[in-house]
Amino acid sequence: MSESVDTGTGTGTRDTREKVRAEASATAGQAKQAAGQVAGTAAEQARTVAGEARRQAGSAVRDL
C-alpha cells in the first residue's frame, strides 16, 4: 500500500521518492549528529587523560 499522493500522472511515484529521500536525509543527519557527540566525548576523555599524564610526568620530574 503506497502512501504517495496521485499527482495526476497516474503513478504517484515522484511523491514517494521525495518522501523516502527526505526521511533518508533526516536519518543521515541524526547519524551525523550522534557521531559528532561520540567524537566529542572521546576527544574530551583524551584531553583528560593527557592532562593527567602531564601532571604525573611533572610530578615524576620533581621527584628526581
N, C-alpha and C positions, 0 to 999 in steps of 0.2 A: 504494500500500500504506500503510495507516494504522497509526500507532504507538499509537493510542488503545486504551484498555482498555474492554472491554464492561462498562458499568455496570449491565447488566440491563435497560436501556431499549431495547436493540436498536440504538442509534445509536452510542454511544461518542463523540459529537462534543464533549460537555462536557469530557472529559479532554483532547482535542486542543486545544480553545480555551484551557484553563488552561495547558497546556504551552507553546503559542505565546505567550500573554500573559507567562508567566514568562521565556521566552527574550528577548522584546522588551524587557522591563523590565531584564534583565541587560545587554543591548546598550546600552540608553539610559544606564544607569549608567556603563558603560565609556566611552561617548562624552562624558558629562558630566565624568568624571574626566580624560580626555585634554584636553578643552577647558580645564579648570582648570589643568592643568600648562602648557599653551601660554600661557595668560593670565599665569600666574605668572612664566614665563620672560620674556615680553615686558615685564612690569612691572619685573622685576629689571634688564633691559637699559636700560629707560627711566631708571631711577634712576641707573644707572651713567653714562649719557650726560649726564644733568642734573648730576650731581656733577662730571663733568669740565668741563662748560660753566661751572659756578660757579667752579671753580678757575682756568680760563683767564680769566674775566672779572675775578676778583680780581687776577690777575697783570697784566692789562692796565691796571687802575686804578692799581696800584702803579708801573707803568712811566711813567705820566703824570707 
